[in-house]
C-alpha cells in the first residue's frame, strides 16, 4: 500500500503543535519536526486554506483547535 508523504507531514506538524504547546513559530516547528521551514510554512498555509486554522493556533497561547475525531489538547 502506498502512503502520502504530504499527509503524514501535515499530521506530524499538527501532532508537534499539540505536544509541544501553542504559540510556536515556523522555525521552531521546523526544528522540532526536522522538516525544512518552507515545507512547514506550505503545510500550514494549506491546512489554513482547508479551514483547519493552524496559523491562528500558532499565534494563540491557548487553543481549542482539533481535527474531527481527534481530541483537543
C-alpha positions, 0 to 999 in steps of 0.5 A: 500500500502506498502512503502520502508523504504530504499527509503524514507531514501535515499530521506530524506538524499538527501532532508537534503543535499539540505536544509541544504547546501553542504559540510556536513559530515556523522555525521552531516547528521546523526544528522540532519536526526536522522538516525544512521551514518552507515545507512547514510554512506550505503545510500550514498555509494549506491546512489554513486554506482547508479551514483547519486554522493552524496559523491562528493556533500558532499565534494563540497561547491557548487553543481549542483547535482539533481535527474531527475525531481527534481530541483537543489538547 
